[in-house]
Amino acid sequence: MSDQEIEIHLPSALYPFRLDDLPEFEFGAYTLKNVYQNITEQQQQACVEMWLRNRVIPNEQAALERSKQVCYFITETASEKLIGVNTLYAGQVMQGGPQIYLNRMFIDPKYRDSRLMITGTAMMLCFAKTHLADEGYPGVVNINENKKLSRPGMNRIFERLGYTKKGMQNGQVVLFYEFDRIKLVEQLLS
């Protein structure tokens, strides 16, 4: 992918929402709610329980700390049960490197659906671009810990989401969503 500007159309196949949907969006049987730096204690506890139940995070204190990084809280709409989250936080890819936004995503295995993962990622990226790009960090880095996300088809999806591959770190693919290269364009709905 070149260093040219990337134009992302909203809504579209990979971005099925409008900018007005960023606070809360119903997607199929799910609701994605933005709780960035505004997560409630009840939502934090739901995160802790989900992560511990799925052995994602080793202990309650670590899970509670990570819950403060949640960007989108993903629930099953009918039951309001938490089924996944993505996190967004400032950090460094390498020790001594520049500060940047980092993200992770976890969806309960019983609810894993590539469309949900892609929509959750797209919403987080749009939120970061529209609400955090002026904070002085150049963009969002995603380090794919899951080997399935490094397959050629997923690589093409990540490129269409606006990511560029920057290399490898500890055998994991490093992707970068550079704020200055992204232009969000809302399409008129007829």
C-alpha positions as CSV (number, residue, x, y, z in Angstrom):
1,M,0.0,0.0,0.0
2,S,1.3,3.4,-0.8
3,D,1.7,6.4,1.4
4,Q,-1.2,8.2,-0.3
5,E,-4.3,9.2,1.6
6,I,-6.8,6.4,2.2
7,E,-10.5,7.4,1.6
8,I,-12.9,5.4,3.7
9,H,-16.6,5.6,2.9
10,L,-19.3,5.5,5.6
11,P,-21.4,3.5,5.4
12,S,-19.9,0.7,3.4
13,A,-19.3,-3.1,3.5
14,L,-16.6,-2.8,6.2
15,Y,-17.9,0.4,7.8
16,P,-21.7,-0.3,8.0
17,F,-22.3,2.8,10.2
18,R,-22.4,6.6,10.0
19,L,-20.3,8.9,12.3
20,D,-23.5,9.6,14.2
21,D,-23.6,5.9,15.2
22,L,-20.2,6.0,17.0
23,P,-21.7,6.4,20.5
24,E,-24.0,3.3,20.1
25,F,-24.7,1.0,17.1
26,E,-27.0,-2.0,16.8
27,F,-25.4,-4.5,14.4
28,G,-27.5,-7.7,13.8
29,A,-28.2,-9.2,17.2
30,Y,-25.5,-7.1,18.9
31,T,-25.0,-3.6,20.3
32,L,-21.7,-1.8,20.3
33,K,-21.6,1.0,22.9
34,N,-18.7,3.4,23.2
35,V,-17.5,3.7,26.8
36,Y,-14.1,5.2,26.2
37,Q,-12.9,6.7,29.5
38,N,-16.5,6.6,30.7
39,I,-17.0,2.9,31.7
40,T,-19.3,2.2,34.7
41,E,-18.3,0.0,37.6
42,Q,-21.0,-2.5,36.5
43,Q,-19.5,-2.6,33.0
44,Q,-16.0,-3.0,34.5
45,Q,-17.1,-5.9,36.6
46,A,-18.7,-7.6,33.5
47,C,-15.4,-7.2,31.7
48,V,-13.5,-8.8,34.6
49,E,-15.9,-11.7,34.8
50,M,-15.8,-12.3,31.0
51,W,-11.9,-12.2,30.9
52,L,-11.5,-14.4,33.9
53,R,-14.1,-16.9,32.7
54,N,-12.3,-17.2,29.4
55,R,-8.8,-17.2,30.9
56,V,-7.8,-14.1,28.9
57,I,-6.2,-12.2,31.8
58,P,-4.5,-14.1,34.7
59,N,-6.0,-12.3,37.7
60,E,-8.8,-10.0,38.8
61,Q,-6.6,-7.0,39.5
62,A,-5.0,-7.1,36.0
63,A,-8.5,-7.5,34.5
64,L,-9.8,-4.5,36.5
65,E,-7.0,-2.4,35.3
66,R,-7.5,-3.4,31.7
67,S,-11.2,-2.7,31.9
68,K,-10.3,1.0,32.2
69,Q,-9.0,0.8,28.6
70,V,-12.3,-0.4,27.1
71,C,-13.4,1.6,24.1
72,Y,-16.4,-0.4,22.8
73,F,-18.6,-2.6,25.1
74,I,-20.3,-5.2,22.9
75,T,-23.4,-6.9,24.1
76,E,-26.0,-9.3,22.9
77,T,-28.9,-6.8,22.3
78,A,-31.8,-9.0,23.6
79,S,-30.1,-10.2,26.8
80,E,-27.7,-7.2,27.3
81,K,-25.0,-9.8,28.1
82,L,-21.4,-8.7,27.5
83,I,-19.9,-10.8,24.8
84,G,-16.9,-8.7,23.8
85,V,-14.8,-5.5,24.1
86,N,-12.1,-3.7,22.3
87,T,-9.6,-1.6,24.2
88,L,-7.7,1.5,23.2
89,Y,-4.9,3.0,25.3
90,A,-1.7,5.1,24.9
91,G,1.5,3.1,25.0
92,Q,4.6,2.2,23.2
93,V,5.2,-0.6,20.7
94,M,8.9,-0.8,21.6
95,Q,10.5,0.3,24.8
96,G,11.8,3.9,24.2
97,G,9.6,4.3,21.1
98,P,7.0,7.0,20.5
99,Q,3.7,7.0,22.3
100,I,0.9,5.7,20.2
101,Y,-2.6,4.3,20.6
102,L,-2.6,0.5,21.0
103,N,-5.7,-1.7,20.7
104,R,-6.9,-5.2,21.5
105,M,-10.1,-7.0,21.0
106,F,-11.7,-10.0,22.6
107,I,-15.0,-11.6,21.7
108,D,-16.3,-14.6,23.7
109,P,-15.7,-17.7,21.7
110,K,-19.4,-18.6,21.7
111,Y,-20.1,-15.3,19.8
112,R,-17.2,-15.1,17.5
113,D,-18.2,-13.8,14.1
114,S,-15.8,-12.1,11.7
115,R,-18.4,-9.4,10.8
116,L,-18.7,-8.5,14.4
117,M,-14.9,-8.3,14.9
118,I,-14.5,-6.2,11.7
119,T,-17.4,-3.8,12.7
120,G,-16.0,-3.4,16.2
121,T,-12.5,-2.7,14.8
122,A,-13.9,-0.2,12.3
123,M,-15.9,1.6,14.9
124,M,-12.9,1.9,17.2
125,L,-10.7,3.2,14.4
126,C,-13.3,5.8,13.3
127,F,-13.8,6.9,17.0
128,A,-10.0,7.2,17.4
129,K,-9.7,9.2,14.1
130,T,-12.6,11.5,14.9
131,H,-12.1,12.0,18.6
132,L,-8.5,11.3,19.5
133,A,-6.4,12.3,16.4
134,D,-5.7,15.8,18.0
135,E,-4.2,14.3,21.1
136,G,-0.7,14.2,19.6
137,Y,-0.4,10.5,18.8
138,P,0.0,9.5,15.2
139,G,-2.5,6.6,15.0
140,V,-3.5,3.2,16.2
141,V,-1.3,0.1,16.3
142,N,-2.7,-3.4,16.3
143,I,-0.4,-6.3,17.0
144,N,-2.2,-9.4,15.9
145,E,-1.6,-12.1,18.5
146,N,-4.1,-14.5,16.8
147,K,-2.3,-16.3,13.9
148,K,-5.7,-16.6,12.1
149,L,-5.7,-12.8,11.7
150,S,-2.5,-13.0,9.6
151,R,-4.0,-15.0,6.8
152,P,-4.0,-13.3,3.3
153,G,-7.8,-12.7,3.3
154,M,-7.6,-11.0,6.7
155,N,-4.6,-9.0,5.6
156,R,-6.7,-7.6,2.7
157,I,-9.5,-6.7,5.1
158,F,-7.1,-4.9,7.5
159,E,-5.8,-2.9,4.5
160,R,-9.3,-2.0,3.5
161,L,-10.0,-0.9,7.1
162,G,-7.1,1.6,6.6
163,Y,-4.2,-0.3,8.3
164,T,-0.7,-0.7,6.8
165,K,1.6,-3.6,7.7
166,K,4.7,-2.2,9.4
167,G,6.5,-5.5,10.1
168,M,6.7,-8.2,12.8
169,Q,7.3,-8.1,16.5
170,N,8.0,-11.4,18.4
171,G,6.5,-13.3,15.4
172,Q,3.3,-11.2,15.4
173,V,2.1,-8.9,12.6
174,V,2.2,-5.1,13.5
175,L,-0.4,-3.0,11.7
176,F,-0.7,0.8,11.8
177,Y,-3.7,3.0,11.2
178,E,-2.1,6.4,10.6
179,F,-4.5,9.3,11.3
180,D,-3.0,11.7,8.8
181,R,-3.5,9.3,5.9
182,I,-7.2,8.6,6.7
183,K,-10.0,10.6,5.2
184,L,-13.5,9.6,6.3
185,V,-16.2,10.3,3.7
186,E,-19.9,9.9,4.6
187,Q,-22.0,8.8,1.7
188,L,-25.5,10.2,1.3
189,L,-28.3,7.7,1.9
190,S,-31.2,7.9,-0.5
